[in-house]
Amino acid sequence: MNVPLCDMCSRKPAFYLAPSSGKRICPSCMEKMINKAIKASLRRASLRPKSVIGVVIPFGRVIEGAMLAHLVSKIEARFNTIVVVIYPRVCSNLCEVLYKLTIPQFTACVSYHVADVKKPQLTGDLISITLKETERLMQTFEPSPKITLLPYTLTDINETFLESLMAKPELMNTIKKIKILLYSHLISLPFNNFQRRDILAFAYKKNTLNIISGEQCSQHYNSELAELPLLVNELEYFHSELSYSSLKSLEKILDMNVK
């Protein structure tokens, strides 16, 4: 069986066809793309030796969060920074899982409580809870993190935007809060230009999906909006240019309210 070569390096076999660009990508080039986005986030923090970097693993996005923690730790291993992984207490075995991922460096695992995680939650609800708990924890660290990274993707922002239009207008405040925190450089979303399927495909190739499992870390949608993630997935897969343009329009709207 002839496997197509990567469109980016033209040397290694591709494993993934990116819906957003139509390019076939090999694991090495995918990792370079993701690492480039992570490094751009870290550069904005003006890090020094012993600087603290927070990496949040949110409830409902455990695979994406564990992959982010893994990559940040690899990148920072030679810079003598301190990586603190923050994870939901309900995922009790997550520290063990991170060690299985052979993360070369993280100084501490700090758990946080997620209220009412067993009841159905919208993506925007979970992001709001995570931001609230992250801000609370950041105030307890000494020294405080120079920057805190969260693994939310373009898909998450699009879902929250649609949820605010279809069910809960107050979720627009969550998006505004993200924007304000991004402007202040307190947090960064290195995956915000990637679709969720991009990160999950890479995690599958890196065997993260086989290591991390469990119903306790899954997201459950309200029954009346159960089709919304499918709608966003179809939009991103068949009309990815619309998902990016809608995000740009949303950013312009928020800029009027934030600046």
TIPA-286465 format. One record per residue (C-alpha): residue number from 1; z, y, x. Coordinates in steps of 0.02 Angstrom, whole numbers, plus 50000, padded with zeros to 5 digits. Each point is the difference from the previous one (the first is absolute). Example, Ala and Ser with C-alpha at 12.3 -4.5 7.8 and 13.67 -1.06 7.14 Angstrom:
REM residues 2
num/Z/Y/X
1/50390/49775/50615
2/49967/50172/50069
***
This chain:
REM residues 259
num/Z/Y/X
1/50000/50000/50000
2/49946/50168/50073
3/50136/50131/49979
4/49934/50180/50003
5/50053/50105/50148
6/50111/50151/49983
7/49902/50158/49961
8/50117/50104/50109
9/50001/49903/50164
10/49847/49887/49974
11/50088/49865/50100
12/50132/49908/49900
13/49983/49905/49835
14/50043/50106/49848
15/50135/49942/49879
16/49997/50141/49872
17/49873/50105/49905
18/50077/50171/49969
19/49957/50061/49824
20/50021/50182/50049
21/49871/49997/50141
22/49902/49839/49972
23/50033/49954/50182
24/50043/49827/50062
25/50154/50010/50110
26/50081/49880/50124
27/50191/49985/50017
28/50003/50096/50166
29/49904/50149/49931
30/50105/49999/49841
31/50159/50007/50104
32/49928/50143/50105
33/49960/50098/49841
34/50174/49975/49929
35/50084/50037/50167
36/49899/50160/50017
37/50069/50060/49832
38/50178/49952/50049
39/49987/50088/50169
40/49934/50157/49914
41/50156/50000/49890
42/50116/49975/50149
43/49918/50139/50101
44/50047/50127/49868
45/50183/49963/50033
46/50000/50052/50185
47/50099/49845/50048
48/50103/49984/50160
49/50092/49853/50079
50/50145/49949/49888
51/49922/50088/49849
52/50035/49906/49838
53/49853/49940/49892
54/50039/49938/49826
55/49886/49869/49920
56/50031/49968/49815
57/49958/49833/49920
58/49997/50043/49815
59/50035/49881/49858
60/49833/49939/49932
61/49910/50039/50164
62/50092/49882/50116
63/49844/49926/50082
64/49926/50170/50036
65/50169/50064/50063
66/50030/49851/50114
67/49825/50021/50073
68/50035/50185/50031
69/50167/49960/50084
70/49914/49869/50108
71/49862/50118/50058
72/50114/50150/50028
73/50117/49892/50106
74/49853/49937/50104
75/49934/50175/50028
76/50170/50072/50046
77/50059/49855/50108
78/49955/50089/50163
79/50061/50173/49951
80/50188/49966/49989
81/50016/50067/49823
82/50118/49929/49869
83/49920/49917/49849
84/50112/49980/49848
85/49935/49888/49860
86/50063/50044/49826
87/49979/49866/49867
88/50059/49963/49821
89/50162/49902/49993
90/49928/49883/49869
91/49884/49929/50135
92/50149/49928/50092
93/49906/49896/50131
94/49880/50136/50054
95/50077/50028/50172
96/49974/49816/50041
97/49820/50015/49941
98/49971/50150/50114
99/50061/49900/50148
100/49878/49861/49952
101/49862/50130/50011
102/50051/50016/50183
103/50033/50185/49985
104/50036/50047/50182
105/50115/50145/49964
106/50100/50065/49857
107/50177/50056/50022
108/50073/49975/49827
109/49968/49939/49825
110/50080/50109/49866
111/49998/49941/49819
112/49999/50111/49846
113/50036/49967/49817
114/49858/50004/49875
115/50063/50034/49824
116/49935/49895/49856
117/49869/49909/50104
118/49995/49853/49879
119/49932/50101/49858
120/49814/50045/49999
121/49958/50150/50106
122/49849/50110/50021
123/49938/50034/50175
124/50054/50182/49982
125/50175/49946/49947
126/50019/49890/50155
127/49935/50137/50115
128/50123/50124/49921
129/50147/49881/50025
130/49949/49964/50179
131/49983/50185/50044
132/50171/50036/49926
133/50085/49860/50097
134/49905/50041/50159
135/50056/50183/49994
136/50179/49945/49971
137/49997/49880/50147
138/49916/50126/50115
139/50150/50114/49978
140/50118/49863/50063
141/49910/49964/50165
142/50059/50082/50160
143/49888/50050/50082
144/49888/50020/49849
145/49823/49928/50006
146/49867/50117/50068
147/49883/49922/49872
148/50007/49864/49867
149/49846/49896/49961
150/49965/49921/49831
151/49861/49872/49968
152/49930/50072/49838
153/49810/49993/49990
154/49862/50094/49913
155/50015/49869/49863
156/50182/50045/49969
157/49961/50185/49985
158/49856/49966/49881
159/50109/49886/49893
160/50139/50130/49991
161/49873/50135/49953
162/49930/49893/49858
163/50175/49954/49942
164/50043/50185/49988
165/49844/50028/49893
166/50019/49847/49889
167/50187/49977/49977
168/50123/50108/50098
169/49948/50180/50039
170/50162/50024/50098
171/49931/49884/50135
172/49894/50146/50058
173/50164/50067/50069
174/50011/49846/50111
175/49829/50037/50072
176/50051/50181/50028
177/50156/49943/50089
178/49897/49890/50116
179/49889/50148/50039
180/50149/50113/50038
181/50077/49869/50116
182/49833/49976/50087
183/49985/50188/50030
184/50174/50001/50075
185/49956/49852/50115
186/50156/49910/49941
187/49896/49852/49942
188/49825/49936/50033
189/49886/49879/49908
190/49889/49925/50137
191/49914/49885/49873
192/49953/50138/49878
193/49815/49988/50042
194/49998/49811/49985
195/49985/49901/49840
196/50137/49873/49967
197/49874/49858/50016
198/49961/50059/50179
199/50181/49982/50055
200/50027/49835/49907
201/49841/49926/50075
202/50063/50044/50174
203/50173/49931/49960
204/49919/49837/49941
205/49903/49987/50163
206/50160/50031/50098
207/50089/49864/49899
208/50124/50124/49926
209/49962/49941/49823
210/50058/49825/50045
211/50162/50062/50077
212/50049/50121/49862
213/50012/49935/49824
214/50119/50001/49855
215/50008/50060/49821
216/50145/50115/50046
217/49883/50115/50096
218/49861/50007/49870
219/49958/50143/49886
220/49999/49974/49811
221/49901/50120/49893
222/50044/50061/49826
223/49905/49892/49876
224/49908/50147/49922
225/49933/50051/50172
226/49974/49827/50074
227/49812/50030/50009
228/50016/50160/50100
229/50005/49918/50173
230/49844/49902/49954
231/49915/50162/49948
232/50043/50082/50166
233/49942/49845/50096
234/49833/50000/49910
235/49981/50186/50029
236/50034/49982/50186
237/49889/49847/50020
238/49847/50052/49901
239/50016/50190/50010
240/50106/50033/50154
241/49924/50173/50020
242/50080/50049/49834
243/50173/49947/50055
244/49986/50107/50157
245/49927/50150/49908
246/50136/49991/49867
247/50130/50004/50138
248/49917/50153/50078
249/50001/50088/49831
250/50183/49955/49977
251/50041/50070/50173
252/49919/50166/49956
253/50100/50010/49839
254/50162/49963/50092
255/49960/50124/50139
256/50006/50139/49870
257/50177/49948/49954
258/50070/49956/50170
259/49941/50138/50117
***
